[in-house]
């Protein structure tokens, strides 16, 4: 007889997965969730545009941000990098804004926390110990939450909150990164008083139209990158958030070493040891596209390989693998850039096996 005191499973988002999902491999879960991204993104854009409750929540964020001081985004892992597109938009339009690792902020930065006008905490699970502690210790500071779990501790502690609306996620942060990034861009637009709907729809259309063609290249991408010592992923502005998320995706799912860099950070550091053992994935969008193209040529000149992701058609060579994706308004390149590393990761794990098994339940969250 089963133990009557046994706790019920702590399913992700409180939803029991289907039998088909429970039996799926890590590679299958990755592809399923990647392919759900366009629909989840459209759902979020529609809800943030038309849902009265969400419109009221965004007004609360906007009112809180009206005070003097910077806007602060706090998160970890994928939640940290999903805020970068929003902060880039705020900075570009004159509003000081910063992203910080929530764990570092908790232990080292609380003496300066009062200087922020508004702190936006991002967490997929809503149960990360550091985020929970920040809510509990915030006092009367202005806080907001972007979260994918409305049954979570953080959701219950937050007064101002926006849902990620990605649905349960069992592999790498695919849907939740995409939707949290979109939420941060929309929130930043609302704070700035900028119209965002047309840009959001354009980004969603490009993302949906690009997924199948890019994913069709996954075995070619895997073959091009195979044999490298490591993979460097380089982006500027909003695409730097995608670079961080890309490295997380590759490392978590395949176990292969990958590292993210800004364009300037790579040029003045790791670029010095580029040789034939290197592959760089360079995102080339927006106002700094020319710098990315020059960096690609420099890497090739040192003998390294480059996967160049841009809106321009380019001829491939033995050391250059160009992938074309239509341009989107800044800072939405923080979403579309991720498609190529996701496709590469899928190609890698289909060949070698998935290092990270699907996670269907939340474990104990500890600092």
Secondary structure, 3 states (H helix, E strand, C coil): CCCCCCCCCCEHHHCCCCHHHHCCCHHHHHHHHHHHHHHHHHHHHHHHHHCHHHHHHHHHHHHHCCCCCCEEEEECCHHHHCCHHHHHHHHHCCCCEEEEEHHHHHHHHHHHHHHCCEEEEEECCCCCHHHHHHHHCCCCCCEEEEECCCCCHHHHHCCCEEECCCCCCCCCCCHHHHHHHHHHHHHHHHHHCCCCHHHHHHHHHHHHHHHHHHHCCHHHHHHHHCCCCEEEEECCCHHHHHHHHHHHHHHHHHCCCEEEECHHHHHCCHHHHCCCCEEEEEEECHHHHHHHHHHHHHHHHCCCEEEEEECCCCCCCCCEEEEECCCCCCCCHHHHCHHHHHHHHHHHHHHHCCCCCCCCECCCCCC
